[in-house]
Amino acid sequence: MVNQGTGFKNKTRVIILILSALGIAVSLYLTYLYFSNAESTFCLAGSGCDTVRESPYSEILGIPVSLSGVIGYSLIFALSLISISYRVRWILLYFLSLAGVTFSLYFTYIELFVIKAICVYCLASAVIIMVILIMLLLTKPKLSPKISFAKLITLSGIIVVVVLFSSFFIQSKELSARSNDTFQVGLSKHLRKIGAAMYGTYWCPHCNAQKELFGGAFNHIKYVECDSRGDRANPALCAEKGIRRYPTWEIKGRFYLGAKSLQELSELSGYVF
């Protein structure tokens, strides 16, 4: 067995420091992408890095998942540096890395079977925390009588259960409340991306009803005001397009008269939720 003092202070300690630093870097980059909405760099074609990042599963209680990675890896890095007993250090690092591995496995499952897209950065983070846990298991010290092997296994099981069920419960509750908003935002962004536009007037009741269907997501829609008295009006464009009734949707070069349900707009634009 690896000596308790030298085992951690030498190769294992250096490896965990390097891995946790890499984990911090990856998590910081993902956090930057979350807040900046920039496109991911070095992603494999069709890997879906941005799809995962833009999914509602990318946050818990309004906090990006990647930020929890920054915190977790930072704690691991700090614990690897500070001067405390080897047993205490090992136990704290073990429980931290176990919680990280559990959540990484949960999130990987979400990517594969729910979002159906893979983020290579998330997988990289999962591999990093997994290797850290393995390194710790390979250098496990003799535990004190107060923390027997049976107690360690029991506590490990509790951590796994708590992380899994709390993550699932919190996210499922949030997603249930936000499902409609998520669809609205996704559809509105898709319509904007494909160049779709809604032509209307500020006094048109059907136009206002159409806007209400989108709620706050309507801000993403390209809207053209056809009455010169309206805000940021562009009646010339409406005349050029031959708009006679309001609202009129222009989607993929075709015009559709009247207000449409979100489902109709989804089908006409080819949006898949």
Backbone hydrogen bonds, N-H to C=O, Kabsch-Sander energy under -0.5 kcal/mol:
donor,donor_aa,acceptor,acceptor_aa,energy
7,G,3,N,-2.8
8,F,4,Q,-0.9
9,K,5,G,-1.6
10,N,6,T,-2.1
12,T,7,G,-1.0
13,R,8,F,-1.1
14,V,10,N,-2.2
15,I,11,K,-2.8
16,I,12,T,-2.6
17,L,13,R,-2.2
18,I,14,V,-2.5
19,L,15,I,-2.9
20,S,16,I,-2.7
21,A,17,L,-2.0
22,L,18,I,-2.3
23,G,19,L,-2.6
24,I,20,S,-2.3
25,A,21,A,-2.2
26,V,22,L,-2.6
27,S,23,G,-2.5
28,L,24,I,-2.7
29,Y,25,A,-2.1
30,L,26,V,-2.2
31,T,27,S,-2.2
32,Y,28,L,-2.4
33,L,29,Y,-2.4
34,Y,30,L,-2.0
35,F,31,T,-2.0
36,S,32,Y,-2.4
37,N,33,L,-2.1
47,S,44,L,-2.3
52,V,48,G,-2.2
53,R,49,C,-2.2
54,E,50,D,-2.4
55,S,51,T,-0.5
55,S,52,V,-0.9
58,S,55,S,-1.8
59,E,56,P,-0.8
60,I,63,I,-2.8
63,I,60,I,-1.8
65,V,58,S,-2.8
67,L,64,P,-1.1
68,S,64,P,-1.0
68,S,65,V,-0.6
69,G,65,V,-1.3
70,V,66,S,-1.8
71,I,67,L,-2.1
72,G,68,S,-2.7
73,Y,69,G,-2.8
74,S,70,V,-1.9
75,L,71,I,-2.2
76,I,72,G,-2.1
77,F,73,Y,-2.6
78,A,74,S,-2.6
79,L,75,L,-2.8
80,S,76,I,-1.4
81,L,77,F,-0.5
81,L,78,A,-1.3
82,I,78,A,-2.4
84,I,82,I,-1.0
89,R,85,S,-2.6
90,W,86,Y,-2.7
91,I,87,R,-2.6
92,L,88,V,-2.3
93,L,89,R,-2.5
94,Y,90,W,-2.8
95,F,91,I,-2.4
96,L,92,L,-2.1
97,S,93,L,-2.8
98,L,94,Y,-2.4
99,A,95,F,-2.1
100,G,96,L,-2.1
101,V,97,S,-2.7
102,T,98,L,-2.4
103,F,99,A,-2.3
104,S,100,G,-2.3
105,L,101,V,-2.4
106,Y,102,T,-2.0
107,F,103,F,-2.9
108,T,104,S,-2.3
109,Y,105,L,-2.0
110,I,106,Y,-1.9
111,E,107,F,-2.3
112,L,108,T,-2.4
113,F,109,Y,-2.7
114,V,110,I,-1.9
115,I,110,I,-2.9
116,K,110,I,-0.6
116,K,111,E,-1.2
117,A,111,E,-1.7
118,I,47,S,-1.8
120,V,118,I,-0.6
123,L,119,C,-2.2
124,A,120,V,-2.2
125,S,121,Y,-2.2
126,A,122,C,-2.2
127,V,123,L,-2.4
128,I,124,A,-2.3
129,I,125,S,-2.4
130,M,126,A,-1.8
131,V,127,V,-2.5
132,I,128,I,-2.1
133,L,129,I,-2.0
134,I,130,M,-2.3
135,M,131,V,-2.7
136,L,132,I,-2.0
137,L,133,L,-2.3
138,L,134,I,-2.0
139,T,135,M,-0.8
139,T,136,L,-0.7
140,K,137,L,-1.1
147,I,144,S,-1.5
148,S,146,K,-0.5
152,L,148,S,-2.3
153,I,149,F,-2.4
154,T,150,A,-2.3
155,L,151,K,-2.9
156,S,152,L,-2.3
157,G,153,I,-2.4
158,I,154,T,-2.1
159,I,155,L,-2.4
160,V,156,S,-2.4
161,V,157,G,-2.4
162,V,158,I,-2.8
163,V,159,I,-2.6
164,L,160,V,-2.4
165,F,161,V,-2.7
166,S,162,V,-2.4
167,S,163,V,-1.9
168,F,164,L,-2.4
169,F,165,F,-2.8
170,I,166,S,-2.5
171,Q,167,S,-2.2
172,S,168,F,-2.6
173,K,169,F,-2.1
174,E,170,I,-2.2
175,L,171,Q,-3.0
176,S,172,S,-2.0
177,A,173,K,-1.5
178,R,174,E,-1.6
179,S,175,L,-1.0
182,T,178,R,-3.0
183,F,179,S,-2.0
184,Q,180,N,-2.4
185,V,181,D,-2.7
186,G,182,T,-2.6
187,L,183,F,-2.7
188,S,184,Q,-2.6
189,K,185,V,-2.5
190,H,186,G,-2.0
191,L,187,L,-2.7
192,R,188,S,-2.1
193,K,189,K,-2.3
194,I,190,H,-2.0
195,G,192,R,-1.1
196,A,191,L,-2.5
197,A,250,E,-2.0
198,M,222,K,-2.5
199,Y,248,T,-3.0
200,G,224,V,-2.2
204,C,201,T,-0.9
208,N,204,C,-2.0
209,A,205,P,-2.1
210,Q,206,H,-2.0
211,K,207,C,-2.2
212,E,208,N,-2.0
213,L,209,A,-1.3
214,F,210,Q,-0.8
214,F,211,K,-0.7
215,G,211,K,-1.3
217,A,214,F,-1.6
218,F,215,G,-1.6
219,N,216,G,-1.5
220,H,217,A,-2.0
221,I,218,F,-1.4
223,Y,221,I,-1.0
224,V,198,M,-2.9
225,E,223,Y,-0.5
225,E,232,R,-0.5
226,C,200,G,-3.2
226,C,224,V,-0.5
228,S,226,C,-0.5
230,G,227,D,-2.3
233,A,230,G,-1.1
234,N,225,E,-3.3
237,L,234,N,-0.7
238,C,234,N,-1.5
239,A,235,P,-2.5
240,E,236,A,-2.3
241,K,237,L,-2.1
242,G,238,C,-0.6
242,G,239,A,-0.7
243,I,238,C,-2.6
248,T,199,Y,-2.1
249,W,256,Y,-3.1
250,E,197,A,-3.0
251,I,249,W,-0.6
251,I,254,R,-2.7
254,R,251,I,-1.6
256,Y,249,W,-2.8
258,G,247,P,-2.3
265,L,261,S,-2.3
266,S,262,L,-2.0
267,E,263,Q,-2.2
268,L,264,E,-2.8
269,S,265,L,-1.9
270,G,266,S,-1.0
271,Y,266,S,-2.4
273,F,271,Y,-0.5
